[in-house]
Amino acid sequence: MVNKTRPEDLKTMGQWTWNSRLLNEKVIRKNDDECWPSTNFAQTQHGPLFGARKNGKAQMTQVCRILYRDWFNDDCEEKEIAHKCGNKNCLNSLHWQVKDVKKHGPQPRNIPQGTLKPVSKSKSKRWWDAL
């Protein structure tokens, strides 16, 4: 059976367009307290992916980001979606923690202590230079 996209299945938000019907058909819903598996999506080490269009160009993007747009009708371009359950493949929106990236900033990951080197050619004034 050929899966044809109907115009009424397409949803657009900002620069993104996706097939909402196909996206939601792939989600396996379980109880609210359980993780919902992402077995029907393309898998990578960074989590499940889904095909969408950004500025008219086809690309794969994180499933949780498209689902967030689809379910909450809110753009998450400037947000980070973390998983409180620790399972990056979980599609249960009750397990998501949405943070404003501008407010919180990117979180450093897996940086061993003592490996960050000071910037020696910085033109900015350091607080200890004033002492």
C-alpha positions in Angstrom: 0.0 0.0 0.0 1.3 3.4 -1.0 1.2 6.0 1.7 0.1 9.3 0.0 0.1 12.6 1.8 -3.1 14.5 1.6 -3.1 18.3 2.0 -5.2 18.1 5.1 -2.5 15.9 6.7 0.1 18.5 6.4 0.8 20.9 9.3 3.0 24.0 9.2 4.6 26.0 12.0 7.2 28.7 11.3 9.7 27.2 8.8 8.6 23.6 9.5 6.1 21.4 7.6 5.3 17.8 8.4 2.7 15.1 7.9 0.8 15.1 11.2 -1.3 12.1 10.5 1.7 9.9 9.7 3.6 11.2 12.7 0.8 10.4 15.1 0.1 7.0 13.6 3.7 6.0 14.4 3.5 6.9 18.1 2.8 3.9 20.4 0.9 5.4 23.4 0.9 3.6 26.7 0.0 4.6 30.3 1.0 8.2 31.3 3.6 6.9 33.8 5.3 4.7 31.3 7.9 5.6 28.6 6.4 5.4 25.1 8.7 3.6 22.7 10.0 5.1 19.5 10.4 1.9 17.6 8.5 3.0 14.5 11.0 5.8 13.7 14.5 6.0 12.2 16.9 5.5 15.1 20.3 7.2 15.7 22.6 7.5 18.7 21.0 10.9 19.4 17.4 9.6 19.4 14.6 8.9 17.0 14.2 11.0 13.8 11.3 11.9 11.5 11.2 13.3 8.0 9.9 16.9 7.8 10.5 20.0 5.6 12.4 23.1 6.8 12.2 26.1 4.5 10.9 23.7 1.8 13.9 21.4 2.0 13.4 17.8 3.2 15.4 16.8 6.3 15.3 14.4 9.2 14.7 16.0 12.6 14.2 14.8 16.2 10.8 13.3 16.7 10.2 14.9 20.1 10.7 18.4 18.5 8.1 17.7 15.8 5.7 16.1 18.3 6.1 19.2 20.6 5.1 21.5 17.7 2.2 19.1 16.7 0.7 18.4 20.1 1.2 21.8 21.8 1.0 24.1 18.8 4.0 25.9 20.0 7.3 26.5 18.3 10.3 25.0 20.1 13.1 26.5 17.9 14.6 28.3 20.9 13.9 25.5 23.4 15.6 22.4 24.6 13.6 19.3 25.2 15.2 17.0 27.8 13.8 13.7 29.1 13.2 13.6 32.9 13.0 9.8 32.6 16.5 9.6 31.1 15.3 7.7 28.1 16.1 9.8 24.9 13.8 7.5 22.9 10.7 8.2 25.1 7.9 10.0 23.3 5.7 10.5 26.4 5.3 14.3 26.6 4.8 14.0 30.4 8.4 12.8 30.6 9.7 15.9 28.8 11.3 18.9 30.4 11.2 21.9 28.1 13.7 24.7 28.9 14.2 28.1 27.2 17.7 27.9 25.7 18.2 31.6 25.9 17.4 31.6 29.6 19.3 28.5 30.6 22.0 28.3 27.9 23.5 25.2 26.6 24.6 22.7 29.3 28.2 21.4 29.1 28.3 17.7 28.7 31.0 15.1 29.6 33.8 17.7 30.2 36.4 16.2 32.6 37.4 18.6 35.4 40.6 20.5 34.6 40.4 20.1 30.8 39.1 23.6 30.1 41.9 26.0 29.2 41.8 29.7 29.9 41.5 32.0 26.9 44.8 33.9 26.8 44.1 36.2 23.8 40.7 37.6 25.0 40.2 41.3 24.6 37.7 41.5 27.4 38.7 42.7 30.8 38.9 40.0 33.5 37.7 40.8 37.0 41.1 39.8 38.5 42.9 42.3 36.2 41.3 45.1 38.2 42.9 44.0 41.5 
